Amino acid sequence: MRTPGVSRWPDPALVADAELVHYVEVQLAGAIGGASARIMVASVVKEETLTIDEVRDILDEASQVVVYSHRLELRSRASWRRRPPSCARPTSG
């Protein structure tokens, strides 16, 4: 029995235009990286099924990249703070 006023999702009649697909890809890219987002969006657009293992691998790889990026940023900030003042400021020539 369906609840009145509540539609089923996804609606089979729903069609995503290019702008929506791009928006979704950009949002996913912010969370899982551009390459992973492209793979996921492309598979949905082509109506290909990703296995749970493929999705897990994509998410695992994306989270490893996020962790690596975060560590690199922390190291960069720490190294910048340790520089002598003469290296931190540009000199006029």
C-alpha positions as CSV (number, residue, x, y, z in Angstrom):
1,M,0.0,0.0,0.0
2,R,1.3,3.4,-1.0
3,T,1.2,6.4,1.3
4,P,-0.9,9.2,-0.3
5,G,1.3,12.1,-1.5
6,V,4.5,10.1,-1.3
7,S,6.0,9.1,-4.7
8,R,8.3,6.2,-5.3
9,W,11.9,7.0,-5.9
10,P,13.5,6.8,-8.3
11,D,10.6,7.7,-10.5
12,P,11.0,5.7,-13.8
13,A,9.7,8.7,-15.7
14,L,12.4,11.0,-14.2
15,V,14.9,12.1,-16.8
16,A,18.1,13.9,-15.8
17,D,19.3,16.6,-18.1
18,A,23.0,17.4,-18.6
19,E,23.0,20.2,-16.0
20,L,21.7,17.8,-13.3
21,V,24.2,15.1,-14.2
22,H,27.1,17.7,-14.1
23,Y,25.9,19.0,-10.8
24,V,25.7,15.5,-9.3
25,E,29.2,14.7,-10.6
26,V,30.6,17.9,-9.1
27,Q,29.1,17.1,-5.7
28,L,30.4,13.6,-5.8
29,A,33.8,14.8,-6.9
30,G,34.0,17.0,-3.8
31,A,33.5,13.9,-1.6
32,I,35.2,11.0,-3.5
33,G,37.4,12.7,-6.1
34,G,36.9,13.6,-9.8
35,A,37.9,10.3,-11.4
36,S,35.7,8.2,-9.0
37,A,32.8,10.6,-9.5
38,R,33.1,10.3,-13.3
39,I,33.1,6.5,-13.1
40,M,30.0,6.4,-11.0
41,V,28.1,9.0,-13.0
42,A,29.0,7.4,-16.3
43,S,27.9,4.0,-15.1
44,V,24.5,5.4,-14.0
45,V,24.1,7.4,-17.2
46,K,24.8,4.2,-19.3
47,E,22.7,2.2,-16.9
48,E,25.6,-0.1,-16.1
49,T,25.6,-1.9,-12.8
50,L,28.6,-1.4,-10.5
51,T,29.1,-4.4,-8.2
52,I,29.3,-3.7,-4.5
53,D,33.0,-4.6,-4.7
54,E,33.6,-2.0,-7.4
55,V,31.8,0.7,-5.4
56,R,33.8,-0.3,-2.3
57,D,37.1,-0.2,-4.2
58,I,36.2,3.3,-5.6
59,L,35.3,4.6,-2.1
60,D,38.4,2.9,-0.6
61,E,40.7,4.5,-3.1
62,A,39.0,7.9,-2.7
63,S,39.3,7.8,1.1
64,Q,43.0,6.9,0.8
65,V,43.5,9.9,-1.5
66,V,41.7,12.2,1.0
67,V,43.9,10.9,3.9
68,Y,47.1,11.3,1.8
69,S,46.0,14.8,0.8
70,H,45.3,15.8,4.4
71,R,48.7,14.5,5.6
72,L,50.5,16.3,2.8
73,E,48.7,19.5,3.7
74,L,49.6,19.2,7.4
75,R,53.3,18.5,6.5
76,S,53.3,21.5,4.2
77,R,51.9,23.8,6.8
78,A,54.4,22.5,9.4
79,S,57.3,23.0,7.0
80,W,56.1,26.5,6.2
81,R,56.0,27.5,9.9
82,R,59.6,26.2,10.4
83,R,61.1,28.4,7.7
84,P,63.2,31.4,8.8
85,P,61.5,34.8,8.3
86,S,63.8,35.6,5.4
87,C,62.4,32.7,3.4
88,A,58.8,33.4,4.4
89,R,58.7,36.9,3.0
90,P,59.6,37.9,-0.5
91,T,62.4,40.4,-0.7
92,S,62.2,43.5,-2.9
93,G,64.8,43.6,-5.6
